[in-house]
Amino acid sequence: MRYDLTPEQAAFKDEVETFLREHLPEHVAAKVKRGAGVSKEELTHWTRTLNAKGWAAPAWPVEHGGTGWNLVQRHIFDVACRAAHAPALSGFGFNMVGPAIIKFGTPQQHAQFLPKILNADLWFCQGYSEPQAGSDLASVRTRADKDGDDYVVNGSKIWTSGAELADWIFCLVRTNHDVQQQKGISFLLLDITSPGVEVKPLYAFNGKRLWNQVFFENVRVPVTQRLGDEDKGWTVAKSLLGDERLMVSRVAENKRVLGMLKEAVQQQAQRGVVLPDDVQDEISALEIRLQALEMTSLRILTEADAGSQIGAEPSMLKLKGSELVQAQDELLFRMVDHLALAQDAANTGEAAINPAWAEFVASGRYHHRGYTIAGGSSEVQHNIIAKQVLGL
Ligand SMILES: Cc1cc2nc3c(=O)[nH]c(=O)nc-3n(C[C@H](O)[C@H](O)[C@H](O)COP(=O)(O)OP(=O)(O)OC[C@H]3O[C@@H](n4cnc5c(N)ncnc54)[C@H](O)[C@@H]3O)c2cc1C
């Protein structure tokens, strides 16, 4: 199957690429390219640059500051941004809680949160997982007990990415203990600086502060900060990703990594370093897998744009996209071995593996390990496919 961009889509792609060339700060793109994290200030600046253009929230409705783009346009935008090494905006605000506030929030909540998310004036983090609730999320135990006009929250959330940078946290809390698990959960928006909230760091095996554990002790949260009805938080949580469920194929990130892989091979060829044939074969195989993934994504996005019902497709896209980026990481890692040998053999005095490239390989490999766990593990995606597609 071929999927050629229409002339309008090609013009749109050009417009996005031109904007990126003119506005994305070079030092930020360079950091993203070598896998280093960007600072909160840099991400805030980039978010505001996109917001000024009206492009910060491609998925939001126009009346709330979105672009009105369809899914295919959003895919084109995403791929162009990753190819230019633009940093991804905060997914918690733009892809998760923002759309949920739009759908379930009161007009007062719209006014309070949406403009601030768009302009990076307010950063959210996600308080779903708990020490005893991960894949089985409905078993959350953090409780919120009504006391006058407030809830009093007690419990703990874990694996909370970015809590150290966030101003607010959105949480699933138990408000009813006497009903089926899913029917006793509410969705709260909580100021993380409230008295009784404690954020403790959790470090990944690369030494980076990747997560936090957040503790709540008698934290008072006004009832007006509940999103959706009481005990109906599961409905909010399920719809939270909305259309974004379909943007999980990680095509853009895969393309970025493949681009780096090919660039590295080319650079070594220019230096006269000969890599084993199987490296080239594997790159071709990975590229074919990536093309198949992109074709499938575009096909599904086009069908969704035309109004088709979406079932287990996001699970398939997430599974394939996260496995593919990890396979690319493995090849990059193996190349480090080959190049280390070549470095000795060539004896040119010039390092075949320069530190920036090694940093990119190592940090990407650590970072991407989480892709097959976060947002629903691969085993859970297999279960969904087995049930919904194979009828097992
Ligand atoms: C990089 C990263 C960032 C994260 N950020 C956040 C965040 O910001 N906020 C947040 O709330 N959470 C976050 N998480 C947590 C993430 O959502 C959970 O790790 C995930 O839901 C899995 O839950 P768990 O870790 O408790 O593992 P468990 O659910 O205990 O699973 C353990 C193992 O059992 C398998 N398993 C579980 N159930 C089944 C089943 N029914 N059938 C077959 N196998 C099964 C799983 O696949 C896994 O291999 C993050 C995780 C990662 C890796």
The ligand as a Gaussian input file, in Angstrom:
#p B3LYP/6-31G(d) Opt

LIG

0 1
 C        8.706000       5.729000      32.537000
 C        7.455000       5.579000      33.332000
 C        6.734000       6.700000      33.685000
 C        5.572000       6.585000      34.447000
 N        4.910000       7.720000      34.798000
 C        3.778000       7.630000      35.537000
 C        3.085000       8.826000      35.950000
 O        3.514000       9.942000      35.666000
 N        1.972000       8.685000      36.704000
 C        1.468000       7.466000      37.056000
 O        0.412000       7.426000      37.687000
 N        2.115000       6.314000      36.698000
 C        3.256000       6.369000      35.962000
 N        3.933000       5.232000      35.596000
 C        3.476000       3.952000      36.125000
 C        2.841000       3.044000      35.094000
 O        1.569000       3.501000      34.726000
 C        2.783000       1.638000      35.732000
 O        4.129000       1.221000      35.903000
 C        2.062000       0.660000      34.849000
 O        0.702000       0.943000      34.832000
 C        2.276000      -0.789000      35.373000
 O        1.940000      -0.869000      36.717000
 P        2.944000      -1.500000      37.809000
 O        4.273000      -0.837000      37.647000
 O        2.270000      -1.420000      39.133000
 O        3.141000      -3.003000      37.382000
 P        2.117000      -4.200000      37.625000
 O        0.749000      -3.790000      37.208000
 O        2.287000      -4.703000      39.004000
 O        2.665000      -5.251000      36.607000
 C        3.835000      -6.037000      36.862000
 C        4.028000      -6.988000      35.704000
 O        2.877000      -7.849000      35.586000
 C        2.308000      -7.753000      34.296000
 N        0.851000      -7.839000      34.381000
 C        0.039000      -7.104000      35.186000
 N       -1.258000      -7.434000      34.984000
 C       -1.272000      -8.404000      34.033000
 C       -2.289000      -9.165000      33.412000
 N       -3.581000      -8.971000      33.706000
 N       -1.927000     -10.078000      32.478000
 C       -0.612000     -10.278000      32.159000
 N        0.406000      -9.594000      32.733000
 C        0.088000      -8.673000      33.656000
 C        2.733000      -6.405000      33.758000
 O        2.764000      -6.385000      32.344000
 C        4.137000      -6.270000      34.346000
 O        5.063000      -6.953000      33.551000
 C        5.106000       5.310000      34.848000
 C        5.833000       4.167000      34.485000
 C        6.984000       4.288000      33.741000
 C        7.761000       3.060000      33.377000

